[in-house]
Structures are given as structure tokens and as C-alpha cells.
């Protein structure tokens, strides 16, 4: 009789919407696990702040082969672009275990949605800014998520280095009217 699966949680330090979590992490992992049988996905979810901003997301997993499944899941999700601060959580012999993984760093740009002149909001387009930031980042990063709150809109950029991403986008952020009073915060 096969051993009981070990329940695990892949905590992803990624601020992405549920559909993006599925496309970027869950579906590719499910396909890979179907081929090797190390584990299977049993669910997923998103953690939010009181204001409704995404703080993290995660995938529920049943590990069928602990020695092979743990490194496989961690390496696979890191290869999918999991940010630093991600971890696989499970119990072994009644003790909690956390295995860190993740390679990308994260930078959030919080655009001020209430305190700029009305003309800025009327003449600026966040979609234009989104496209320009992705163009400037090139193959060094990308916007992987966003959040629109009551007073701010956040764009979540992930790449190999926060400092490098800032260097690539600083001139745009300084010049684009919608970025006035924007906050830049490292998130991973």
C-alpha cells in the first residue's frame, strides 16, 4: 500500500491575480507532476491585505514522493519565475519544514490615484505606461501583476535585480505625468 501523501503548501511571494497564478505556476506544475507522479496539486489561493491588495499566492500540493518531490517542486517553480521569499511548507515527523526557493526580485510602483491634478488623470493612460515599462525592462524583467485600490494603483515588476530594474525605468518614472508622487517599494 502506498504511503499517505504529505500535504504541502507552495507559498509564492508573488503578487499576481488568480488567473495569472494558474497560467504562470499551477498549470505548468500540474503538467510536470502528471508526468513524474512526485506530487499532485489539490488547490490554490491568494492572500490579501485588509485593503484588498494581493500579498502572496500559493498552491496546495500532496507530495507522494518526499525525497524527489520537494526539490522538484521548488526547482520547477523557481524556473517558472517564483520570486525570492517563496517557500515550500510541509510537516515531516511532526515538525514544520520550510524549503526556500525563488530567484526573481520584485518592485512595486504605487501610482497616486487621488492627489494629482485632474488633467494628469484625463490625459495619461496607465496602459501606455505599462507597455513602456515592459519595453524598457526588455529581457531583464516584466510587469507580472497589478492592483487597483481606492487611492493607488500598483504595478508589480519582477526581474533579476531591483536595482537593475530601477536603473532601466527611472527616467520614464521621473518623466511620465502619472508617476508623480509614485512610491517604489521592493517586494521580493
KEKE-3310 file (N, C-alpha, C; in steps of 0.2 Angstrom, whole numbers, plus 5000, padded with zeros to 4 digits):
npx = (5004:5003:5012:5004:5000:5010:5004:5007:5012:5015:5021:5020:5029:5023:5014:5001:4987:4973:4971:4982:4991:4988:4991:5005:5011:5003:4996:5007:5015:5006:5006:5019:5020:5011:5018:5028:5023:5027:5020:5004:4993:4981:4974:4973:4977:4975:4982:4977:4979:4971:4966:4963:4973:4984:4995:5002:5002:4997:5000:4991:4997:4999:5011:5019:5030:5042:5057:5060:5050:5050:5062:5060:5048:5051:5062:5056:5046:5054:5060:5050:5049:5047:5047:5060:5059:5049:5042:5042:5031:5028:5025:5036:5039:5031:5036:5037:5042:5051:5056:5066:5064:5066:5070:5068:5068:5057:5048:5037:5027:5018:5005:4999:4982:4974:4978:4984:4984:4969:4970:4981:4976:4966:4973:4983:4988:4987:4989:4997:5009:5011:5015:5026:5035:5037:5043:5055:5061:5064:5072:5075:5066:5048:5032:5021:5009:4996:4987:4972:4968:4958:4965:4977:4985:4994:5008:5016:5032:5044:5060:5078:5085:5082:5088:5094:5082:5076:5086:5084:5071:5070:5071:5059:5049:5052:5048:5035:5019:5009:5016:5020:5022:5023:5026:5040:5043:5052:5047:5051)
npy = (4994:5011:5025:5037:5053:5068:5083:5099:5116:5128:5142:5157:5171:5181:5194:5191:5190:5178:5171:5173:5167:5154:5152:5155:5147:5136:5128:5124:5117:5107:5099:5095:5087:5077:5070:5064:5059:5063:5072:5080:5093:5101:5112:5130:5147:5164:5177:5191:5209:5219:5230:5224:5222:5211:5200:5188:5172:5155:5137:5122:5106:5089:5079:5064:5058:5062:5063:5066:5074:5086:5094:5094:5101:5114:5118:5118:5128:5139:5140:5144:5157:5161:5172:5178:5174:5165:5149:5131:5123:5111:5096:5086:5071:5076:5089:5106:5111:5121:5125:5136:5144:5152:5165:5178:5196:5208:5223:5236:5248:5261:5270:5286:5289:5299:5312:5320:5332:5335:5335:5327:5314:5314:5315:5305:5288:5273:5260:5263:5267:5255:5247:5254:5253:5239:5238:5245:5237:5225:5210:5209:5209:5211:5217:5208:5208:5218:5230:5238:5250:5259:5272:5271:5264:5249:5243:5228:5223:5211:5204:5201:5209:5222:5234:5235:5235:5247:5256:5254:5259:5272:5285:5285:5284:5296:5305:5303:5309:5303:5296:5305:5308:5294:5279:5268:5252:5239:5222:5209)
npz = (5000:4995:5004:5014:5006:5009:5014:5007:5005:4993:4995:4987:4984:4977:4969:4961:4951:4953:4940:4933:4942:4940:4926:4926:4936:4942:4932:4923:4933:4937:4925:4924:4935:4933:4924:4931:4944:4957:4965:4967:4963:4973:4976:4977:4981:4986:4996:5004:5009:5021:5014:5002:4993:4985:4994:4993:4985:4983:4981:4984:4988:4987:4992:4985:4984:4994:4995:4982:4977:4984:4980:4967:4965:4971:4963:4950:4951:4954:4942:4934:4937:4951:4964:4975:4992:4992:4997:5001:5011:5023:5034:5042:5051:5061:5063:5058:5041:5031:5015:5006:4991:4974:4963:4957:4959:4966:4962:4967:4959:4965:4960:4962:4965:4968:4971:4961:4948:4940:4926:4923:4926:4916:4904:4904:4902:4910:4904:4893:4900:4906:4895:4891:4902:4902:4889:4892:4902:4895:4892:4905:4915:4920:4920:4930:4937:4944:4954:4958:4969:4982:4983:4976:4962:4959:4951:4948:4946:4941:4941:4938:4946:4958:4958:4945:4938:4942:4937:4924:4922:4928:4922:4914:4924:4931:4922:4917:4918:4926:4935:4945:4962:4964:4973:4975:4979:4986:4984:4984)
capx = (5000:5007:5011:4999:5003:5011:5001:5012:5009:5020:5020:5023:5030:5021:5008:4998:4980:4972:4971:4990:4995:4986:4994:5012:5013:4999:4996:5014:5017:5002:5008:5025:5019:5007:5022:5033:5020:5030:5015:4998:4990:4975:4971:4977:4973:4978:4982:4976:4979:4964:4963:4962:4979:4987:5001:5005:4998:5000:4997:4991:5000:5000:5018:5018:5037:5045:5064:5061:5045:5052:5067:5057:5043:5055:5066:5051:5043:5059:5061:5044:5050:5045:5051:5064:5055:5044:5045:5038:5030:5025:5027:5040:5040:5028:5039:5036:5048:5051:5062:5065:5066:5064:5076:5067:5067:5051:5047:5030:5026:5012:5003:4994:4976:4969:4981:4987:4980:4964:4972:4985:4972:4962:4977:4988:4985:4991:4991:5003:5014:5013:5018:5033:5039:5039:5048:5061:5064:5066:5073:5078:5060:5042:5026:5018:5003:4993:4981:4969:4965:4954:4968:4983:4986:5001:5011:5021:5038:5048:5066:5084:5088:5078:5092:5094:5075:5076:5090:5081:5064:5070:5070:5052:5045:5053:5045:5029:5015:5005:5021:5021:5021:5023:5030:5043:5044:5055:5043:5054)
capy = (5000:5017:5029:5043:5059:5073:5089:5104:5122:5132:5149:5161:5178:5184:5197:5190:5188:5170:5168:5173:5161:5147:5152:5155:5142:5130:5123:5121:5112:5101:5095:5092:5082:5072:5066:5060:5057:5065:5075:5082:5099:5100:5118:5136:5153:5171:5180:5198:5213:5222:5234:5220:5221:5204:5200:5182:5167:5149:5131:5116:5101:5082:5076:5057:5056:5067:5065:5068:5079:5093:5098:5095:5107:5120:5120:5119:5134:5144:5140:5147:5164:5162:5177:5177:5174:5159:5143:5125:5122:5104:5093:5079:5068:5081:5095:5110:5111:5126:5125:5142:5144:5158:5169:5185:5201:5212:5230:5238:5255:5263:5276:5290:5289:5304:5318:5323:5337:5331:5335:5321:5308:5314:5314:5299:5281:5268:5255:5266:5267:5248:5245:5257:5250:5232:5239:5247:5231:5221:5203:5209:5209:5212:5218:5202:5209:5224:5230:5245:5251:5265:5278:5269:5258:5246:5238:5223:5221:5206:5203:5198:5214:5228:5240:5235:5237:5254:5259:5254:5263:5278:5291:5285:5286:5303:5310:5301:5313:5298:5293:5310:5306:5287:5276:5262:5248:5232:5217:5202)
capz = (5000:4995:5009:5013:5004:5013:5012:5007:5003:4990:4996:4982:4986:4970:4969:4954:4951:4952:4934:4932:4946:4936:4920:4927:4940:4943:4926:4921:4938:4936:4919:4925:4940:4930:4921:4936:4950:4963:4969:4963:4965:4976:4976:4977:4984:4986:5002:5003:5014:5023:5009:4996:4989:4985:4997:4991:4982:4984:4978:4989:4985:4990:4990:4985:4985:4998:4993:4975:4975:4987:4976:4960:4965:4972:4957:4945:4952:4953:4935:4932:4939:4958:4967:4982:4998:4991:5001:5001:5018:5025:5040:5042:5058:5066:5063:5052:5037:5026:5010:5002:4984:4971:4960:4955:4964:4965:4963:4966:4958:4968:4957:4966:4961:4971:4973:4956:4945:4936:4919:4923:4925:4910:4898:4905:4901:4913:4899:4889:4905:4907:4889:4890:4907:4899:4884:4895:4905:4890:4895:4912:4920:4917:4925:4931:4941:4946:4959:4959:4976:4982:4982:4972:4958:4959:4946:4951:4942:4944:4937:4941:4951:4959:4956:4938:4935:4944:4933:4917:4921:4932:4918:4912:4930:4933:4917:4915:4922:4930:4940:4950:4969:4965:4978:4973:4985:4985:4987:4984)
cpx = (5004:5007:5006:5003:5004:5008:5006:5008:5015:5018:5024:5023:5028:5014:5004:4991:4979:4973:4979:4993:4994:4990:5002:5015:5010:4999:5002:5016:5013:5004:5014:5024:5015:5012:5027:5029:5023:5025:5009:4996:4983:4971:4976:4973:4978:4977:4981:4976:4971:4961:4962:4968:4982:4994:5005:5000:5001:4997:4997:4993:5000:5006:5017:5025:5041:5052:5065:5056:5047:5057:5064:5052:5046:5059:5062:5048:5048:5060:5055:5044:5047:5050:5055:5058:5049:5047:5039:5037:5026:5028:5031:5041:5037:5031:5038:5043:5047:5057:5061:5067:5064:5070:5075:5066:5060:5051:5040:5031:5019:5010:4998:4988:4971:4972:4985:4982:4975:4966:4977:4981:4968:4967:4982:4984:4989:4993:4997:5009:5016:5017:5025:5037:5041:5044:5055:5065:5067:5066:5075:5072:5054:5037:5022:5011:5002:4988:4978:4965:4961:4958:4975:4981:4993:5002:5017:5026:5042:5054:5072:5087:5084:5082:5093:5087:5074:5080:5087:5074:5064:5068:5062:5048:5046:5049:5038:5024:5011:5009:5022:5018:5020:5028:5033:5045:5047:5050:5045:5061)
cpy = (5006:5021:5035:5049:5064:5080:5095:5111:5126:5139:5153:5168:5182:5188:5197:5188:5180:5167:5168:5168:5155:5147:5151:5149:5136:5125:5120:5115:5106:5096:5092:5086:5076:5067:5061:5057:5058:5068:5077:5089:5098:5106:5124:5142:5159:5174:5188:5202:5215:5226:5231:5219:5214:5204:5194:5178:5160:5143:5126:5110:5095:5079:5068:5054:5062:5069:5068:5074:5086:5097:5099:5101:5113:5122:5121:5126:5140:5145:5144:5155:5166:5167:5175:5177:5168:5153:5137:5123:5115:5102:5087:5077:5073:5087:5099:5111:5117:5126:5131:5141:5151:5162:5176:5189:5205:5219:5232:5246:5257:5270:5280:5291:5295:5311:5322:5328:5333:5330:5329:5315:5308:5313:5308:5293:5276:5262:5257:5265:5259:5245:5248:5254:5243:5233:5240:5241:5226:5214:5203:5209:5211:5213:5211:5202:5216:5224:5237:5245:5257:5272:5277:5264:5255:5242:5234:5221:5216:5205:5201:5202:5220:5234:5240:5237:5244:5258:5260:5258:5270:5284:5291:5287:5293:5308:5309:5305:5308:5296:5299:5307:5298:5285:5270:5258:5241:5227:5210:5203)
cpz = (5000:5002:5008:5011:5009:5011:5012:5004:5000:4990:4991:4984:4980:4971:4962:4955:4950:4945:4931:4936:4942:4930:4921:4931:4941:4937:4924:4926:4937:4931:4920:4930:4938:4926:4925:4942:4956:4968:4964:4967:4968:4977:4976:4980:4984:4993:5001:5009:5016:5018:5002:4992:4990:4989:4995:4987:4984:4981:4984:4985:4989:4988:4991:4986:4988:4995:4986:4973:4978:4982:4969:4960:4966:4966:4951:4945:4952:4946:4931:4934:4946:4961:4973:4987:4997:4995:5001:5009:5019:5032:5039:5049:5063:5067:5057:5048:5032:5021:5006:4995:4981:4969:4959:4961:4962:4966:4962:4964:4960:4965:4961:4962:4963:4971:4967:4952:4940:4929:4918:4922:4919:4904:4899:4904:4905:4909:4895:4894:4906:4901:4889:4896:4905:4894:4887:4898:4901:4893:4902:4917:4916:4922:4925:4934:4942:4951:4959:4965:4976:4981:4978:4968:4958:4953:4949:4946:4945:4938:4941:4946:4952:4956:4949:4935:4936:4939:4926:4916:4925:4928:4916:4918:4932:4928:4915:4920:4928:4936:4946:4957:4969:4970:4974:4979:4983:4988:4987:4983)
residu = (UNK:UNK:UNK:UNK:UNK:UNK:UNK:UNK:UNK:UNK:UNK:UNK:UNK:UNK:UNK:UNK:UNK:UNK:UNK:UNK:UNK:UNK:UNK:UNK:UNK:UNK:UNK:UNK:UNK:UNK:UNK:UNK:UNK:UNK:UNK:UNK:UNK:UNK:UNK:UNK:UNK:UNK:UNK:UNK:UNK:UNK:UNK:UNK:UNK:UNK:UNK:UNK:UNK:UNK:UNK:UNK:UNK:UNK:UNK:UNK:UNK:UNK:UNK:UNK:UNK:UNK:UNK:UNK:UNK:UNK:UNK:UNK:UNK:UNK:UNK:UNK:UNK:UNK:UNK:UNK:UNK:UNK:UNK:UNK:UNK:UNK:UNK:UNK:UNK:UNK:UNK:UNK:UNK:UNK:UNK:UNK:UNK:UNK:UNK:UNK:UNK:UNK:UNK:UNK:UNK:UNK:UNK:UNK:UNK:UNK:UNK:UNK:UNK:UNK:UNK:UNK:UNK:UNK:UNK:UNK:UNK:UNK:UNK:UNK:UNK:UNK:UNK:UNK:UNK:UNK:UNK:UNK:UNK:UNK:UNK:UNK:UNK:UNK:UNK:UNK:UNK:UNK:UNK:UNK:UNK:UNK:UNK:UNK:UNK:UNK:UNK:UNK:UNK:UNK:UNK:UNK:UNK:UNK:UNK:UNK:UNK:UNK:UNK:UNK:UNK:UNK:UNK:UNK:UNK:UNK:UNK:UNK:UNK:UNK:UNK:UNK:UNK:UNK:UNK:UNK:UNK:UNK:UNK:UNK:UNK:UNK:UNK:UNK)
# end
